[in-house]
Amino acid sequence: MKFSVRQVDFFERPVRLRMPFRFGVVTLTEAPQAFVRARIELENGTSAEGAAAELLAPKWFDKNPALSNEDNFEQLRDSLSKARNLYLAGGANTAYGHSRPTVGLVENFGPALLDRALLDALCRALGISFYEAIRRNVAGLDLSPKFLEDLKPRGEIAARHTVGLVDPISSAETRVNDGLPETLEEVIARYGHRWFKLKVGGDVKADVERLGAIAAVLDRIAEPYHASFDGNEQYEDVEGVLALWRRVKAEPRLKRLAASVVFIEQPIRRQNALAADIKELAREKPVIIDESDDSLDAFPRAKALGYRGVSSKTCKGVYKALINAARCAEWGDGYFMSGEDLTVQAGLALQQDLALVSLLGLTHVERNGHHYVNGMADLPGREQGRFLKEHGDLYEQSHGAVRLRIQGGMIQMKSLDCPGYASRAMPEWDAMRRMR
């Protein structure tokens, strides 16, 4: 199904975190969220609008310490601007034909966001859901029809709770006191999580001590629990990660936690991650790439070095995720995808990311935006009400705002099976500022 891109507009909205989130080299307290609104025209003259959203997260796409957070924001804005120019000049093409994947996380940010907005518009023009569009290959992907037809969206998924590097575990000296959980103990009591993502910081001794404090809380859970380690590129090489893992295995107090770890995510700096074999570490636990997944050929290159998986993130591209899922299906033998978060915000960003991991058949996904940000508290009341009304299984109204609902550690998301890319509601465009 071919169409032309007629208009692309960018908007921004400030996002303030209710508590700081430290991952890798940055402690995040605020960042803008980017919104794309795009209008397409089918060859039969039908016109439709679609939208997408994503946080302009600093020090993840580019971790150069010489760049300020504002420098990082400008990099991502520039990526969007360049993508808009390419897509507007693209003439008539399929959704995948319009896509402009390149090399680099920053460079792919703009195309990834525009691809989702265009796919949303196409689904709305045809009156079909994202799930139907992909399974019928309306987007024009060069993938096996059987692989696409066999994709079956899930109606619920387990939320894997992130424990950041400065998150309180069992007590907090400085309290936010907004009625929402702050410590890991409070999070488990409120949401019932059984899946966790634990950040490690590149210092073996400090990491083991913090993991000990975390394990003391997790081990009080009567049912089985599961965890992933996320290194966020904090280790220089595989030897450093092996040293961490061997210390973890040797610690009696970490015995249950070590047995509960299902994979290790991007522990090695991207400059070194795909430069050496990591099979010795992979024999201990499967290792996946995340930040190193900067191009369409990154996963095959990582596979040759011993990596077993790759993350799905809508900020890296919905089509890339589908291509990598097809690779896992073809390779078999334990290759897998994981669902990871980048402080995805309630609304379009959350719903489109959830719809993607739902279609990929994942059983758990990292979710952290609801923990570090006070839901839709800063959004217009009318906008909050629309999302709650249209997606009542996904959201709840509590503590003065609409927010993601997690019960028994699970997220319900059947309402994402609707015309468009996973949303019956749209943001209040007039309540945002135009991106400069």
N, C-alpha and C positions, 0 to 999 in steps of 0.2 A: 504494500500500500504506500504509494508515493505522495509526498506533500512538499510544499515550499514554506519556508520560515518567513513570515511577514513582519513580525515585530518582536523585540526582546527588550524588556525593562528590568532594571535591577533596583532593589530596595534594601534597606537595612533597618535593624531593630537592635537596640542595646540589650545585652543579657548580663545580669548581675548574679553572681553565685552567692548562695546563702552561707556557704562555708568553702574555704579554699580547697582546691584540688591540685595536688602535686603529682605529676607524672614526669619521669625523666628529669630534664633540666629546668622545668618551669613549674611555678606554682600559680595556677590560674585563679583569678578573682572576677574577671569580667572580659567580655569579648563581644563584638558585633555578630549578629546572625544575618546572613545574606539570604535574600529571596529573589527568585527569578519568576517573572510572568512572561509567557511567550504565546504568540498567536500564530497559528499555522493555517494553511489553505490547501485542501485536498484538490486533486486534479479535476474533480467534479464541481469545484467551486465552494464546497462546504468549508466553513471556517470555525475554528474552536480555539479556546485559550486553555493553557495548562500552567502549572506552577510547581516549584520545588524550593526547598530551603536547606541551609547548612550553616553551621557555626564557622566563623573565620578563626579557627583555633591557632594560636601562636605556638611556635617552637615544637611543632609536630611535622608539618609538611617540610619545613626547612629549619634545622636546629642550629644554624650558624649563630654562635653566641655574640658575634659582632652586630647582629641585626636586632633592633628593638621589636617589641610586640607590634608597634605601629608599622614598622617596616614589613613585618610578616603579613599584616592585614592588607597593605598596599600590594604585596606580591599576589595575593589571592584575588584582589579586585582587578588587577591587571590581567590575570589569567581569565577571569570572566569577560573582560572587555575584548580581549583577543579572540576568545571563542565566539562571542556575539558576532564580530565582524566576519568570521569564517562561515558561520551558520547562515547568516543573512545572505551571503553571496553564493550559497550552495545550490541554488536552483531546486528543481524537483528531485526528491530522492526518498528512500525509505528512512525510517527512524534510525536504523543502524547505519545506513549509508550516509546519513548526516553526521554521525559520530566522528570525532576527530581525536582518537587516542594518540598519545605521544609518549615521550619518555620524561619522567619526573613527576613527583607528587604534586608540586605546585602547578606545573604545566597542565596536569590532568584534572585539576580541581574545576576549572571553568567548563570543559567539555562534560565532566561527570554531572555537574548540576544542570547544564542545559539539556543533556540527554534525558534526564528525568522529567523536566518541564515539557519537553516535546512529546515524550511518551505519554504523559498525562493528557496533553491536548489531543493526541491521536486517539486515545481510549475514549475521551469524552466525545469526540467527533463521531466515533463509531458506536457509542453507547455500550461499550464493553469494559470489563474489568482489566486491571493489570495482569491478573492471573490468566484470563482468557487470551489476552493479546500475546503473551509470551508462549503459552501452550500451542496456540494456533500459528505462531511465528508471524504475526502481523508486522512485527518490527523488522523482519528481513534478516535475521541472524543466520550466519553460515554455520549452523549446528545441525546435528542429526534430528530429523523430525521425531523419531522415536524417543530420543532423550527429552525433547521438549514436551511431547505428549505425555510422557510418564511422570512429569513433575506434578506433585499433588500438594497444594497448600495446606498447611496445618492451621487448626482453629485456635491453638494455644501453644505457648512456648514458655520454658522456664527462664526466669531472669537470673543471670549470673551477676551477682553484686560485686562491684569494684571496691577494693580497700586501697585507697591512695596512700602515698608515702607519709602524709601528715594527718591522716584520718585518726580520730580517737578510737581506741579499741574498747576499753571498758570504763573509762572516765575521761572527762574533759575539763580542764581548768577554766577555759573560756567557753561559755555556752551561748549558742544562738538563741535558745529559748523561744522558738517559734512553734513549739508543739510537735514538730516533726523529729524523727529519730536522728541522732547525731553519731553515737558510738556504734561499733559493730554489734554489741549486745542489743542495743535498742533496735537496730535495723532488723536483726533476726527475729526479735519478739514481734515487731510490727508487721513485717512482710512474709515471714516464714521461709526465707531463702534456704535452699540446699545446694546452690551452685555459687561459687565465689571466684573472683579474679584478684590475685594478690600481686601488688606491685613490689618489685625488688629494685634496689638502687645502685648496685655495682660494688658495694663494699660487703664482702662475705661475712665478716663478723657482725656488722650492723644488721645485715639482712637476716641472719640466723636469729639474732636476738628479737627482732621484730616479728619474725615468723613464729617464734616461740610464744610471744604474747597473743598473736592471732590464734594459734593452735589451742591455747588454753581456753579460748572462747568457743571455737568451733567444735572442740572435742566434747563439749557439753550437749551437743545435739545428739539425741538418741538414735535417729535414723541415719543412714549413710549420707555423707555429703561429698561433694566433688569440687575440685579447684583447678585453676590454671595459674601458672606464674607468668607475669609479664615483665620482661627486663627493660622495655622501652630503650633498647640500644645502650644500656648502661655498662655493659661489659665489653672489654676491648677485643677479646678473642674467646674461642671455645674452651680454652684451658681454664679461664676464669669462671665460666659457667659450670664446668665440670667440678671445680673446687667447691663452688656453692652447693651443687647437688650432693656431692659426697659428704659434705658437712651436714646437710639436711638429713641424709640417710643415717648418719652416724649418731644423731641426737635422739636419745630415747624419747624425749618429750615431743619430738616431731614424727614419731613412728606412724601414727594414724594419718597425719597430714600428708606425709610423703606418699603413703599408699593411696591417698585420695586425689593426687595430682594426675590430671589426664593429658596435659601437654604444657609445653613451655613456649611462650610467644616472644619472638624477636629479641633475644637477650643480647645480641652482638651488634655493635655499631654498624650502620649500613655500609660504611666505607670498607669494612672487613667481612661483613656477614656472608657475602657470596664470593669470597676470595679463597676460602679454604674448606676442606672436608670437615663435616661435623658429625660423621657417622658414629663416632664413639659416644658422643652425648645422646644421639638419637637411639642408641641401643638401651639407654637408661629410660628416656621418656621421649615421645614424639615432639619434634620442634617445628614450629611454623614461622613463616615470614609475615611481617605486617608492613613496617616502614620500607622494607626492601622490595615490596611489591609495587614497583614504580613504572612498570611497563607490561605489555601483554606477554613478553617472553620471560619475565622474572621467575614465575613459578616453575617452568621446565628447567631453568638454570639452577634453581634452588634444589629441585628434586635430584639432580645429578650429584649434589653435594651431601645428600642425606636428609634434607628436610622432608617432612611428611605431609605438611599442610600449608594453607594460606588463609588469611582472614578475608571475610566479606565485610566491606564498608561501602555505603553508598557514596561517600566522598571520594572513593577511588574509582567508582564507575559501576553501574548496574550491569552493563554488558560484560565487563571484565569478570565480575563475579559469576555470571552464567557460563562464560567460557571456561573459567577455572573449575566450576562444578562439573562441566562436561568432561574435563580432563580427569578429575577424580574418578568419575564413573568409568571412563575408559581404562585408566591405569589399575583400578581396583587395589587389592593388596594393602589396605589400610590407609590409603591417601584420603585426605578429608579437608573440609572447610570449617572454619569457625566463624561465628558472628561476633564482631567487636564494635565498641561504641567510641565516639569521640565527643562525649557530652551532648549527644543528640537531644534536641529540644522537643517538647510536646507540640503536637500539630503536624504539619506536613512532613517535617524531617523525620520525626519518630515513626509516623505511619508508613512512609515509603520505605524506610529501612526495615521495619518489621515485616512488611509485605514481601520484601526480597528474601529475607531469611526464612519466612514462612514457605515461600515457593520452593526454596532450595531444600526444604525438608529438615532443617536443623531443629534439634530438640531443646537447645538452650542458646541464649544470646547474652552477651554482656550488656547491661543497662546501667547507666550511671547518671544521666541527665536529670532524672527525677530526684536523685539524692542531693546533688550539688546545687540545683536550682529549684526555687520554690514554685514548681509547676508553671501554670499560666498566670501567676499573680500579677505580673506587670502588663498583661494584655488587656485590651478593652473587654468589659463585661459581656457585651453582645457577642464578641468573637469566642470567648470562653463558652458561652451558652450554646453556640452553634455546634462546636466540636463535641460538647457533652451530649447534646441531643442526637446528633448523627452517629456518634460512636460511643454509646453508653456502656458497652462491654469493656471498652479500653480505658475509659476515664471515670473518675469520681469527683464529687465536689466535697472538699474537706479542708479545714483550717483556712477558710476564706478564699479558696481558689480551686479551679479545675486542675486535676493532676492525674498522672498515670496511676491506674489501679493495679496493684499486685496483691494477690491473695494466695496463701499457701505456696508462695514462691513462684506463682504462675501468672502469666499475662494472657488474657482472653482477647482474641482479635478477629473473630468471625466477621465483624462489621467492615473489615478492610476489603472484603469481596464485594465491591460496588463499582459502578461506572467511574472511569478515571483511574488514576494511579493512587488507589488506596485511601481516597478521601472524598466524602460527600460535602465537606465544609471547606471554605476558603478563608484566608486571613483578611483582616481589615486593611486593605491597601492604603486607604487615606490616613490611617493611623501610623504609617511608617514614613521614614525619610527616604528620598531618592538617593541611591548610591552616587557619591561624587566621582 
